């Protein structure tokens, strides 16, 4: 799970780095006037904001899915432990009954 968080963080960092580099390149290389460049940067910023919102929404969905899978895993292990505990209890009961029966036959 730590690997998933690390890779998600790397994707977000790469996205943000690309956004910053794109904005800088636009300012440096733009042959347009200052007002045109600013408008282009505003559009770019809005698009980047929308992309970040989508990414955050998907990250939330993945988080919820992984959380649900984790809960299912824990529940399945709890059930297996309960079953094993009950099987051990039943085996102990049978052994106790067997020993009790052997003791009553000897007397």
Rosetta blueprint (number, residue, H / E / L):
1 X L
2 X H
3 X H
4 X H
5 X H
6 X H
7 X H
8 X H
9 X H
10 X H
11 X H
12 X H
13 X H
14 X H
15 X H
16 X H
17 X H
18 X H
19 X H
20 X H
21 X H
22 X H
23 X H
24 X H
25 X H
26 X H
27 X H
28 X H
29 X H
30 X L
31 X L
32 X L
33 X L
34 X H
35 X H
36 X H
37 X H
38 X H
39 X H
40 X H
41 X H
42 X H
43 X H
44 X H
45 X H
46 X H
47 X H
48 X H
49 X H
50 X H
51 X H
52 X H
53 X H
54 X H
55 X H
56 X H
57 X H
58 X H
59 X H
60 X H
61 X H
62 X H
63 X H
64 X H
65 X H
66 X H
67 X H
68 X H
69 X H
70 X H
71 X H
72 X H
73 X H
74 X H
75 X H
76 X H
77 X H
78 X H
79 X H
80 X H
81 X H
82 X H
83 X H
84 X H
85 X H
86 X H
87 X H
88 X H
89 X H
90 X H
91 X H
92 X H
93 X H
94 X H
95 X H
96 X H
97 X H
98 X H
99 X H
100 X H
101 X H
102 X H
103 X H
104 X H
105 X H
106 X H
107 X L
